[in-house]
């Protein structure tokens, strides 16, 4: 559930990855990065960059 909130925050906000990490209840940025990469297949920063490049506006 925390990862879902983090994913949404990465897409919708301009907060840093570490701010999002702590806001979503993770106590350690490296743990957050590890779990995010394991579940989503890429690092949070890469996820944000990929989403912003491939975003389609309707």
Contact map, one row per residue, 1 for C-alpha under 8 A:
1111100000000000000000000000000000000000000000000000000000
1111110000000000000000011000000000000000000000000000000000
1111111000000000000000010000000000010000000000000000000000
1111111100000000000000000000000000000000000000000000000000
1111111110000000000000010000000000000000000000000000000000
0111111111000000000110010000000000000000000000000000000000
0011111111100000000000000000000000000000000100000000000000
0001111111110000000000000000000000000000000000000000000000
0000111111111010000100000000000000000000000000000000000000
0000011111111110100100000000000000000000000100110000000000
0000001111111000000000000000000000000000000000010011000000
0000000111111100000000000000000000000000000000000000000000
0000000011111110000000000000000000000000000000000000000000
0000000001011111000000000000000000000000000000000000000000
0000000011001111101100000000000000000000000000000000000000
0000000000000111111100000000000000000000000000000000000000
0000000001000011111110000000000000000000000110000000000000
0000000000000001111111000000100000000000000000000000000000
0000000000000011111111100000000000000000000000000000000000
0000010011000011111111110000000000000000000000000000000000
0000010000000000111111111111100100000000000000000000000000
0000000000000000011111111111100000000000000000000000000000
0000000000000000001111111100000000000000000000000000000000
0110110000000000000111111100000000000000000000000000000000
0100000000000000000011111110000000000000000000000000000000
0000000000000000000011111111101100000000000000000000000000
0000000000000000000011001111100000000000000000000000000000
0000000000000000000011000111111100000000000000000000000000
0000000000000000010011000111111110000000000000000000000000
0000000000000000000000000001111111000000000000000000000000
0000000000000000000000000101111111100000000000000000000000
0000000000000000000010000101111111110000000000000000000000
0000000000000000000000000000111111111000001100000000000000
0000000000000000000000000000011111111100001000000000000000
0000000000000000000000000000001111111110000000000000000000
0010000000000000000000000000000111111111111100000000000000
0000000000000000000000000000000011111111111100000000000000
0000000000000000000000000000000001111111110000000000000000
0000000000000000000000000000000000111111100000000000000000
0000000000000000000000000000000000011111111000000000000000
0000000000000000000000000000000000011111111000000000000000
0000000000000000000000000000000000011101111101100000000000
0000000000000000000000000000000011011001111111100000000000
0000001001000000100000000000000010011000011111110000000000
0000000000000000100000000000000000000000001111111000000000
0000000000000000000000000000000000000000011111111100000000
0000000001000000000000000000000000000000011111111110000000
0000000001100000000000000000000000000000000111111111000000
0000000000000000000000000000000000000000000011111111100000
0000000000000000000000000000000000000000000001111111110000
0000000000100000000000000000000000000000000000111111111000
0000000000100000000000000000000000000000000000011111111000
0000000000000000000000000000000000000000000000001111111000
0000000000000000000000000000000000000000000000000111111100
0000000000000000000000000000000000000000000000000011111110
0000000000000000000000000000000000000000000000000000011111
0000000000000000000000000000000000000000000000000000001111
0000000000000000000000000000000000000000000000000000000111
